[in-house]
Amino acid sequence: TKIMSKICITGGTGLIGRRLTKLLSEKGHDIIILSRSKGASNGNLQYAQWNIKNGTIDADAVRSCDAVIHLAGAGVADKRWTAKRKEELLNSRTKSSALLVDILKQDKGRVKTVVSSSAIGWYGPDKGGNAFVETDPAYSDFLGETCKLWEESISPVEAMGIRLVKLRTGIVLSNEGGALKEFKKPLRFGLASILGSGTQMISWIHIDDMCRMFMHALEHTTAKGVYNAVAPYPVSNKELTLRLAKKMRGNAFITVPVPSFVLKLVLGEMSIEVLKSTTVSAEKIQQTGFQFLYPAIDAALNELITS
């Protein structure tokens, strides 16, 4: 496997982007981060400008790279899903893809590979029985539709002879933000909040495995198409909450059920996601030789909760 030398990252300042940039830099790759604001370049890390709203992009910077990792997109859980926010969630993904597709269509330069983020929001709630696999159709709700349009928006690069990998990311566990931070909040007060019935399954992945999977997708030139980016052993909301509580508090916590109707009041439509049970299979990526550092929740929490 030939190691890529120069990599362009969109959404490089987000949760996955920051960690991935660090790991790729440590491996000696040159990195260009596409950003609205121009950061200070240092060593093998440079910044180039793009503005999705204005449709401007530093095309030469992108074309000088061997690969593009496309992570751009507004945070799904950051704000309540108003009509305006939903539009922003969709546009930040599809319009950023369109901008990339547009300049690569004119001249792809050195770009041979694009690894794009998608999400397991593609799948609906569990129907009982088997875990979701990559060939399952997109669900007909807001996130399902968004993921479908998101994946379609980057697909035209395949016609240009560029290898495309799409990673449907699960719930990323990290100390820097994301879901784990929310789970930890009530535990500071000794409260373990079980959401709804607590039986809903969470298809999670440790941030380092997530980043390693992006790197794996770059380096394994036979990988193409869609892969689920989830750990092989999903857990229920209740199990995740209780294991986290034990790690953080020993036995000094109280279990507090948070009824569904309360979540609906607080979160609005986003509560659907919190209460949805989605069991997603990791088998396809494992068949490409990818090995998880943290396949099970205990190992992941042990690494993340070192207190």
Disulfide bonds with the S-S distance in Angstrom:
none
